[in-house]
Amino acid sequence: MAGRRAHGFRSRKLKTSLRRLLDAAYKNGMFTKGLPTIQADELHSYEEGINCLAQNLILDYASPLQLERAMVTARGIEGLTGVNSTGHRHIRSAYYSGSKMAEDGPWGWSKPYSYLVCQVPELLVDFNGNPTAKKYLLELTDGLLAHRHVDANGRGLSANRDSFFRRSRGRLWPGLFSVAHVLGCVEMDGRQKYLTPIVDGGMTMSVNANALDILNLRKDTALPNIPAEGGRAVTPCRRLSPRCRAAGFRGSSGEHFAWQADGDKSPPRTSLRAADRELRDQRIHRNRGQPLDRPCRCSFD
């Protein structure tokens, strides 16, 4: 809903319905000390009402009630984190509620989805510069950057999971970070070091073209785009793989990012036509009751 509002949809019904949804969550006891009452994994904890609170903070800006709720949630999230023996601040659990958390076995880890709940304290910092929330949010990102590793090819890799107690990390991946959390730290602090995870692994494909200018990344992104002799510009992602995708494999494709970087619409147009042909072929096979003789994926060749 906040996205629709950002695109110019100004209906009062949108704001009212979202506020009623959040009020119902509090009325029915879904919050305890700012966190979900039920114990759930890191993604469902966010979806138990914290996401709705964040959207209300955006649509109902400066509302005293929503800000008070945000301060309680920000305090609860701070208690969810801690500084371990190595001096790094990490999220302590991936299975928690407002009254308890599991820290043993597979649950004592922070994962990419763990940082979704940080949206509320980030919006609080955006409103009044809350120093406590700002401090632990930056320390969380510093803890993530401490586990960043540069391989022999100069490619930055980040741990997709961090253990709070075991001083260990999960498998290293290029740029498995929460883009929103990292961008929030850039806005809070302004230091370019927080852009490092975005540049690693092609996560610049997760942002739109104007963000490249806002973050002063267009120059770095455009350098490899210089056309070869008589040829078309080649983007970094296209050099890596014609099917290169953004972080989490849910964002824009390499062709879409190329359009954002150099303005040429032909690559995404070609990809969309190929996807349309693929879907049409699948529909024909289903209607005829014939099995597919190839995987259900779109070709971008």
Summary of the structure (lengths in Angstrom):
residues: 301
radius of gyration: 21.7
end to end distance: 35.5
largest distance: 65.8
contacts: 923
relative contact order: 0.07
helix: 57%
strand: 10%
